[in-house]
């Protein structure tokens, strides 16, 4: 267990609150936290009524992109997803369409 985790395994024991908008930039999160952050963020976005969210994971070697897109395929609130258009980040971002 690290200093950043409590004994429940929660990476955010102090309750970090993110504003829920149409964009989530993952650059500030540790790679191990990305699946939890994305899942919780999209659940909150769906609950808020958002229908489109851009997830910025960066280009790099494509590891974060693969992690994010594998996760998206399993989330019940996700209708579909695709790489962003070139002017919106290309394969460095994923556009997520949320169900109504």
C-alpha positions in Angstrom: 0.0 0.0 0.0 1.3 3.5 -0.9 0.8 6.7 1.0 -1.7 7.6 -1.8 -4.0 4.6 -1.0 -6.0 3.7 2.1 -6.5 0.1 3.0 -9.6 -0.2 0.7 -7.3 0.2 -2.3 -9.1 3.5 -3.3 -6.5 5.6 -5.2 -8.3 8.7 -4.0 -9.0 8.2 -0.3 -9.4 12.0 0.3 -12.2 12.1 -2.2 -10.7 14.1 -5.1 -13.5 15.8 -7.0 -13.2 16.4 -10.7 -15.5 18.8 -12.6 -17.6 16.7 -15.0 -17.3 18.2 -18.5 -17.1 16.9 -22.0 -13.3 16.3 -21.7 -11.2 14.2 -19.4 -7.4 14.6 -19.7 -5.6 11.6 -18.2 -2.1 13.1 -18.3 -2.3 14.0 -14.6 -3.2 10.5 -13.4 -1.0 7.6 -12.6 -1.4 4.8 -15.2 -2.6 2.4 -12.5 -5.5 4.7 -11.7 -6.7 5.3 -15.2 -9.3 2.5 -15.4 -11.0 3.6 -12.1 -10.9 7.3 -13.1 -12.4 6.7 -16.6 -15.1 4.3 -15.3 -16.2 6.7 -12.5 -15.9 9.8 -14.7 -18.1 8.3 -17.5 -20.7 7.1 -15.0 -20.9 10.6 -13.6 -21.0 12.1 -17.0 -23.8 9.8 -18.0 -25.7 10.6 -14.9 -25.3 14.3 -15.6 -26.8 13.8 -19.0 -23.7 14.2 -21.2 -23.8 12.3 -24.4 -20.2 12.9 -25.7 -16.9 12.9 -23.8 -13.4 13.3 -25.2 -10.8 11.3 -23.3 -7.3 12.6 -23.8 -4.8 9.8 -23.2 -1.9 10.9 -25.4 -0.2 9.3 -28.3 3.0 7.7 -27.0 3.2 4.0 -27.7 -0.6 3.6 -27.5 -0.6 1.7 -24.2 -3.1 4.1 -22.4 -5.2 4.2 -25.5 -5.5 0.4 -25.5 -6.3 0.4 -21.8 -9.0 3.0 -22.2 -10.6 1.4 -25.2 -10.6 -2.1 -23.7 -12.4 -0.6 -20.7 -14.9 1.4 -22.8 -16.0 -1.9 -24.5 -17.1 -3.1 -21.1 -19.0 -0.1 -19.6 -22.8 -0.2 -19.7 -23.2 3.5 -20.3 -21.0 3.6 -23.4 -22.8 3.4 -26.7 -19.8 3.6 -28.9 -16.3 5.1 -29.2 -13.7 6.0 -31.8 -10.4 7.8 -32.2 -10.8 11.5 -32.3 -10.6 13.3 -35.6 -7.1 14.6 -36.5 -8.1 18.2 -35.5 -9.3 17.0 -32.1 -6.3 14.9 -31.1 -6.3 12.0 -33.6 -5.3 8.7 -32.0 -4.2 10.7 -28.9 -7.8 11.0 -27.8 -10.9 8.9 -27.8 -14.4 10.2 -28.4 -17.0 8.4 -26.3 -20.7 8.4 -27.1 -22.8 7.7 -24.0 -26.2 6.1 -24.1 -29.4 8.1 -23.4 
